[in-house]
Amino acid sequence: MTKRRQSSGAPQKTPDAEASDGTTFEEALQRLEAIVDRLEEGDLELEAALAAFEDGVNLTRRCAGQLEDAERRIEVLVREGEKWIARPFAESEESE
């Protein structure tokens, strides 16, 4: 069975995977990586660097929020024995 994809070749977006402006987690992360690369080059003027830094902070907060939402969803899906229980995501990683 083959998975259907949008014509652009990108995976289908779920409502929870998008920010209010329509940006997915992956798109926000790519933008953040591009900002970091530009800042690391050190070629930006002060005002441009500050604006890029501010955008980066906003993207970082957005990505962190989306990751927290995903962790909460994973907690709901963790099953132990015959019962479904909510367990923090980090504990699952540590027990392996």
C-alpha positions in Angstrom: 0.0 0.0 0.0 1.4 3.4 -1.0 1.0 6.6 1.0 -0.6 9.5 -0.7 1.2 12.8 -0.6 0.3 16.3 -1.7 1.5 17.3 -5.1 4.4 19.2 -3.6 5.8 16.0 -2.2 5.3 17.2 1.4 3.6 15.1 3.9 0.0 16.0 4.7 -0.3 18.5 7.6 -2.4 17.7 10.6 -4.1 20.7 12.3 -2.0 20.2 15.5 1.2 20.3 13.4 0.6 23.8 12.2 1.0 27.1 14.1 -1.7 29.7 13.9 0.0 31.3 10.9 0.0 28.0 9.0 3.7 27.3 9.6 4.5 23.7 10.4 7.0 22.6 13.0 9.4 21.5 10.3 9.1 24.8 8.4 9.7 26.8 11.6 12.7 24.7 12.5 14.2 25.2 9.0 13.6 29.0 9.3 15.3 28.9 12.7 18.3 27.0 11.3 18.7 29.5 8.5 18.6 32.4 11.0 21.3 30.7 13.1 23.5 30.2 10.0 23.1 33.9 9.1 23.9 35.0 12.6 27.0 32.7 12.9 28.4 34.2 9.7 28.6 37.5 11.5 28.0 39.6 8.3 24.7 41.2 9.4 24.5 44.8 10.5 23.5 45.3 14.1 19.8 46.1 13.5 19.5 43.2 11.1 21.2 40.9 13.5 18.9 42.0 16.3 15.8 41.5 14.2 17.0 38.0 13.1 17.7 37.2 16.8 14.2 38.3 17.8 12.7 36.1 15.0 14.9 33.2 16.2 13.6 33.6 19.8 10.0 33.6 18.6 10.6 30.5 16.4 12.3 28.8 19.3 9.3 29.4 21.6 6.9 28.3 18.9 8.9 25.0 18.3 9.2 24.4 22.0 5.4 24.8 22.5 4.7 22.4 19.6 7.1 19.9 21.1 5.4 20.2 24.5 2.0 19.6 22.8 3.4 16.5 21.1 4.7 15.2 24.4 1.3 15.6 26.0 -0.3 13.7 23.2 2.3 10.9 23.6 1.6 10.7 27.3 -2.0 9.9 26.5 -1.0 7.0 24.3 1.4 5.3 26.7 0.1 1.9 27.7 1.3 -0.2 30.6 -0.1 -3.7 31.0 -3.8 -3.8 30.4 -4.3 -0.1 31.3 -3.6 3.1 29.5 -1.8 5.5 31.7 -0.5 9.0 31.4 3.3 8.9 31.9 5.8 11.7 31.1 7.6 11.2 27.8 11.0 11.6 29.4 10.5 8.6 31.8 9.8 6.4 28.8 13.2 7.3 27.3 15.1 6.8 30.5 13.6 3.3 31.2 14.9 2.0 27.9 
